[in-house]
Amino acid sequence: MGVLVTALVIWAAYLVAVGKYYTPRSGFGFYIGVIGTVMMLALLAYPLRKHVSWMQRWGALKHWFRIHMIMGIVGPALVLFHSTFHIRSTNAAVALASMLGVVVSGVIGRFVYTKIHYGLYGSRATLEKVKAELSCREGETKSRLHFAPRVEQWLQSYERMATQPDRSLTSSAWHFLTLGWTRFVIEFRCARELKRMLGSERRPEFRRGTPEAVALVSSYLREIERVAQFTTYERLFSLWHVLHIPLIYLLAASTIFHILAAYMY
């Protein structure tokens, strides 16, 4: 469904860009610009809800966050349709650059957010909780894979490599960027070994056969990766906040200036 909607939006954007159905100053173009602008200015409501004391009783924060994300996508899309995908002035270019900066920053923030929270709207995790979850899963995984010593060895090797402390800055960055690929390789090797050992056999540990065993290994490897990368994602999220919030205020200022300039000239 999401792919279909995206395809329809892209198709409509192409028609608007190459056709001359309306202009930014015409009735339709003007009003979708107003709606999009109001949505983008309303993005300020979410940070205000988080930090202004008298607003903190206005409903659950997760609902504000959900609305914040929706408006952060729909608002800029409407503004782009308002512009008919053409830049006609310097102040419009500045406003557009600010808007795209906020959108890109928001997409990055959404990705990092899910790495340190339980789901998109869930509570924030802590390293201690994540480690405790890994510890619980470790006992189950090793006890059920006792018949596959090579798989156990690969899992232990990956865990040691992933959680190895005392790395240099360059080594830590490379480790962070390549850990997912390493997990994929280990997961593939484990899956191949389990398929070879189990085949169509049904063991007491895995009554649903090879797919269940492969799913267990995959889940365990992802938990190891999450523990190994958790602290880095926390730091990235803190740095992202330092950038994203000023971008929102810059967007609000440039949007207001764009509106004033459009009326004055």
C-alpha positions as CSV (number, residue, x, y, z in Angstrom):
1,M,0.0,0.0,0.0
2,G,2.8,2.4,0.9
3,V,4.6,1.7,-2.4
4,L,1.4,2.4,-4.3
5,V,0.8,5.7,-2.5
6,T,4.4,6.7,-3.1
7,A,4.2,5.9,-6.8
8,L,1.0,7.9,-7.2
9,V,2.6,10.9,-5.4
10,I,5.6,10.7,-7.7
11,W,3.4,10.5,-10.7
12,A,1.3,13.5,-9.6
13,A,4.5,15.4,-8.9
14,Y,5.8,14.8,-12.4
15,L,2.5,16.0,-13.9
16,V,2.6,19.1,-11.8
17,A,6.2,19.9,-12.6
18,V,5.9,19.5,-16.4
19,G,2.3,20.8,-16.8
20,K,0.9,24.3,-16.1
21,Y,-2.2,23.4,-14.2
22,Y,-1.7,26.2,-11.6
23,T,0.8,28.6,-10.2
24,P,2.0,29.2,-6.6
25,R,-0.1,32.4,-6.6
26,S,-3.3,30.9,-8.0
27,G,-6.1,29.8,-5.8
28,F,-5.3,26.1,-5.6
29,G,-1.5,26.6,-5.4
30,F,-1.9,29.3,-2.8
31,Y,-4.1,27.3,-0.5
32,I,-2.0,24.1,-0.6
33,G,1.0,26.3,0.2
34,V,-0.9,27.7,3.2
35,I,-1.9,24.3,4.5
36,G,1.7,23.0,4.1
37,T,3.1,26.0,5.8
38,V,0.7,25.7,8.8
39,M,1.7,22.0,9.1
40,M,5.4,22.9,9.1
41,L,5.0,25.6,11.7
42,A,3.0,23.2,13.8
43,L,6.1,21.0,14.0
44,L,7.1,23.4,16.8
45,A,4.3,22.1,18.9
46,Y,6.1,18.8,19.6
47,P,9.3,20.2,21.1
48,L,7.2,22.8,23.0
49,R,5.0,19.9,24.4
50,K,8.2,18.2,25.6
51,H,9.8,21.1,27.3
52,V,7.1,23.6,28.4
53,S,5.8,22.6,31.8
54,W,2.2,23.7,31.4
55,M,1.9,21.7,28.2
56,Q,3.1,18.4,29.5
57,R,-0.4,17.4,30.6
58,W,-1.8,17.7,27.1
59,G,-2.1,14.1,26.2
60,A,0.4,11.3,25.7
61,L,3.8,12.3,24.2
62,K,3.7,9.4,21.7
63,H,0.6,10.8,20.0
64,W,2.3,14.2,19.6
65,F,5.3,12.4,18.1
66,R,3.1,10.5,15.7
67,I,1.4,13.8,14.5
68,H,4.8,15.5,14.4
69,M,6.1,12.8,12.0
70,I,3.0,12.9,9.8
71,M,3.1,16.7,9.5
72,G,6.8,16.5,8.9
73,I,6.1,14.5,5.7
74,V,2.8,15.9,4.5
75,G,3.6,19.5,5.1
76,P,6.8,19.6,3.0
77,A,5.1,17.6,0.3
78,L,2.3,20.1,0.0
79,V,4.8,23.0,-0.1
80,L,6.6,21.3,-3.0
81,F,3.3,20.9,-4.8
82,H,2.6,24.6,-4.1
83,S,5.9,25.5,-5.8
84,T,5.1,23.3,-8.7
85,F,8.7,22.0,-8.2
86,H,10.3,25.2,-9.5
87,I,12.5,27.7,-7.6
88,R,11.6,31.2,-8.6
89,S,13.4,33.4,-6.1
90,T,16.3,33.4,-3.7
91,N,14.1,33.5,-0.6
92,A,12.2,30.5,-2.0
93,A,15.5,28.7,-2.4
94,V,16.5,29.4,1.2
95,A,13.1,28.2,2.5
96,L,13.3,25.1,0.3
97,A,16.8,24.3,1.5
98,S,15.7,24.7,5.2
99,M,12.7,22.5,4.6
100,L,14.7,19.7,3.0
101,G,17.2,20.0,5.8
102,V,14.5,19.3,8.3
103,V,13.0,16.5,6.3
104,V,16.4,14.7,5.9
105,S,17.2,15.3,9.5
106,G,13.9,13.9,10.5
107,V,14.3,10.7,8.5
108,I,17.7,10.2,10.0
109,G,16.4,10.9,13.5
110,R,13.5,8.4,13.0
111,F,16.0,5.7,12.1
112,V,18.2,6.4,15.1
113,Y,15.2,6.7,17.4
114,T,14.0,3.1,16.7
115,K,17.5,1.8,17.7
116,I,17.2,3.1,21.3
117,H,13.4,2.7,21.8
118,Y,11.0,-0.2,22.0
119,G,9.3,0.3,18.7
120,L,8.5,3.6,17.0
121,Y,6.2,4.9,19.8
122,G,7.6,2.7,22.7
123,S,9.5,3.7,25.8
124,R,13.2,4.4,25.7
125,A,15.5,1.5,26.3
126,T,18.6,1.5,28.4
127,L,21.9,-0.4,27.9
128,E,21.2,-2.4,31.1
129,K,17.8,-3.5,29.8
130,V,19.2,-4.5,26.4
131,K,22.0,-6.5,28.0
132,A,19.5,-8.2,30.3
133,E,17.4,-9.2,27.3
134,L,20.5,-10.6,25.6
135,S,21.5,-12.6,28.7
136,C,18.1,-14.2,28.9
137,R,18.1,-15.1,25.2
138,E,21.7,-16.4,25.4
139,G,20.8,-19.2,27.7
140,E,17.9,-20.3,25.6
141,T,19.9,-20.2,22.4
142,K,22.9,-22.2,23.6
143,S,20.7,-24.8,25.3
144,R,18.7,-25.4,22.1
145,L,21.7,-25.5,19.8
146,H,23.8,-28.0,21.8
147,F,23.6,-30.4,18.8
148,A,25.4,-27.8,16.5
149,P,28.8,-27.0,18.0
150,R,30.0,-25.1,14.9
151,V,27.0,-22.8,15.1
152,E,27.6,-22.2,18.8
153,Q,31.2,-21.4,18.1
154,W,30.3,-18.9,15.4
155,L,27.8,-17.2,17.7
156,Q,30.4,-17.0,20.5
157,S,33.0,-15.6,18.2
158,Y,30.6,-12.9,16.9
159,E,29.6,-11.9,20.4
160,R,33.3,-11.6,21.4
161,M,34.1,-9.5,18.3
162,A,31.0,-7.3,18.6
163,T,31.3,-6.5,22.3
164,Q,35.1,-6.1,22.4
165,P,35.9,-2.9,24.4
166,D,38.9,-0.5,24.2
167,R,38.8,0.4,20.5
168,S,40.4,3.4,18.9
169,L,38.2,6.1,17.3
170,T,38.9,4.9,13.8
171,S,38.5,1.2,14.7
172,S,35.2,1.9,16.5
173,A,33.8,3.8,13.5
174,W,34.7,1.0,11.2
175,H,33.4,-1.6,13.6
176,F,30.1,0.2,13.9
177,L,29.7,0.5,10.1
178,T,30.6,-3.1,9.3
179,L,28.9,-4.9,12.2
180,G,25.7,-5.4,10.3
181,W,27.4,-7.0,7.3
182,T,29.4,-9.3,9.6
183,R,26.2,-10.3,11.3
184,F,24.7,-11.1,7.9
185,V,27.6,-13.3,7.0
186,I,27.5,-15.2,10.3
187,E,23.8,-15.6,10.0
188,F,24.1,-17.1,6.5
189,R,26.8,-19.5,7.6
190,C,24.7,-20.6,10.6
191,A,21.6,-21.1,8.5
192,R,23.5,-23.2,6.0
193,E,24.9,-25.4,8.8
194,L,21.6,-25.8,10.4
195,K,19.9,-26.8,7.1
196,R,22.7,-29.3,6.6
197,M,22.3,-30.8,10.0
198,L,18.5,-30.8,10.4
199,G,17.3,-31.1,6.8
200,S,13.7,-32.3,7.1
201,E,14.4,-33.8,10.6
202,R,12.3,-32.6,13.5
203,R,14.2,-32.4,16.7
204,P,12.6,-31.9,20.1
205,E,14.3,-28.5,20.4
206,F,12.9,-27.3,17.1
207,R,9.5,-29.0,16.4
208,R,8.9,-26.7,13.4
209,G,12.3,-27.7,11.9
210,T,15.0,-25.6,10.3
211,P,13.1,-22.3,9.9
212,E,12.6,-22.2,13.7
213,A,16.3,-22.8,14.4
214,V,17.4,-20.2,11.8
215,A,14.9,-17.7,13.3
216,L,16.4,-18.3,16.8
217,V,19.9,-17.7,15.6
218,S,18.9,-14.6,13.6
219,S,17.1,-13.1,16.6
220,Y,20.1,-13.8,18.9
221,L,22.6,-12.2,16.5
222,R,20.4,-9.1,16.2
223,E,20.3,-8.8,20.0
224,I,24.1,-9.0,20.1
225,E,24.4,-6.3,17.4
226,R,21.9,-4.1,19.3
227,V,23.9,-4.3,22.5
228,A,27.2,-3.6,20.6
229,Q,25.8,-0.5,18.9
230,F,23.5,0.8,21.6
231,T,25.9,3.3,23.1
232,T,26.9,4.7,19.7
233,Y,23.3,5.2,18.7
234,E,22.6,7.0,22.0
235,R,25.4,9.4,21.2
236,L,24.2,9.9,17.7
237,F,20.7,10.7,19.0
238,S,22.0,13.3,21.3
239,L,24.1,14.9,18.5
240,W,21.0,14.7,16.2
241,H,19.0,16.7,18.7
242,V,21.6,19.5,18.7
243,L,21.2,19.8,14.9
244,H,17.5,19.0,14.4
245,I,15.9,21.5,16.8
246,P,17.7,24.5,15.4
247,L,16.8,23.4,11.9
248,I,13.1,23.5,12.8
249,Y,13.4,27.0,14.1
250,L,15.4,28.0,11.0
251,L,12.6,26.5,8.9
252,A,10.0,28.5,10.7
253,A,11.9,31.7,10.3
254,S,12.7,31.2,6.6
255,T,9.0,30.2,5.9
256,I,7.7,33.4,7.6
257,F,10.3,35.5,5.6
258,H,9.2,33.7,2.4
259,I,5.6,34.6,3.0
260,L,6.4,38.2,3.7
261,A,8.6,38.5,0.7
262,A,6.0,37.0,-1.6
263,Y,3.4,39.6,-0.5
264,M,5.9,42.5,-0.6
265,Y,7.2,41.7,-4.0
